[in-house]
Amino acid sequence: MINCHRSFSFFFSFFHSPDILEPSKRERGHTVDLQRLFSQAGAVGWGCCAFGDLSLSPEAWAKGEALCPHPAGVLVAAFPYFTGPEGAPGNLSLYARGEDYHRVILRRLTGVAEQLALAYPSRIFVPGADASPLDERQCARLAGLGMLGRHGLVILPPYGSWIFLGTILTDLPLRSSPVPAPDCPGCGACVRACPAGALGDTGFDPDRCLSALTQKKGTLTPEEEGLLKAHPLIWGCDCCQLACPYNQEALAAPLPELAGETQALPYLASLSLSDLEGLTNRTFREIYGKRAFAWRGPAVLRRNLTLKKEEISR
């Protein structure tokens, strides 16, 4: 059994043992410096938890076992994407302005998983980013990596909640932190800042979340149209994060791909109707296929832009 205990305090002090995954005598391979591996992958924090400690639906549990027979542990890592308060104004959520984070995180964690597989050739290591059956936020909390805010996002100072989480599912036994990360103090700033009232004392209502609404296909109700017209973004929503005290002085240390600092995929703050004019689903994917909003196609974005245009012309 491997102990992945993480020291967690209100001041968010994290201590990582560089040889925490040192192979046992029964498992051939070389010593793994996890701190080095995750740091080289661009992670600003990492931890682990026992797979059996997760509260998963039967369907999610079955999917986890299909990916990794006899799953025993989960490594979870945090990757920053905040570009700073001086970032360009635009109509796309901050998370969607660089390369699709699914691609970025999966690519970086694949490198970590490959190194672990060299150290543990008889073990399985399956990287995942959002599309995994695992609840990444639950993994992070059990690992003592960061606290859960009332907006439902993991907060990891000094990066705030401007982080993406990725996991590596394994059949290697891992222990959860003896003291899971606490929830946020609950100042209520995110609740008050939500324009659609998706956050409240009873929890999170995904049907009212503006981020989800900007991605919703099909016919909208008049109320939903009104919310989108008043919303400054056509994709995603940053209102609750911008209001969070832990994000007020968040450290701007994004991965280059997420910040749009690569020549192949530059920073994209906004889209206009003219950008999408005449694009079929295929040509849209050819141009924007590496962006986080590309999976939904051009129709929803055109609808949101048209609603904004109608509101401006009133």
ABEGO torsion letter per residue (X at the ends): XBBABBBBBAAGBBBBBAAAABBBAABBEBBBBAAAAAAAAGBABBBBBBAAABBBBAAAAAAAAAABBGBABBBBBBBBABAEAABBBBABBAAAABBBAAAAAAAAAAAAAAAAAAABAABBBBBBBGABABBAAAAAAAAGABBBBAAGBBBBOAAEABBBBBBBBBABBBBBBABBBBBBAGAGAAAAABAAGABBAAEBBAAABAAAAAABBEBBBAAAAAAAAABABABEBAAAAAABAAAAABBBBBBAAAAGABAABBBBABBBAAAABGBBAAAAAAAAAABAAAAAEAAAAAAAAAAAAAAAAX
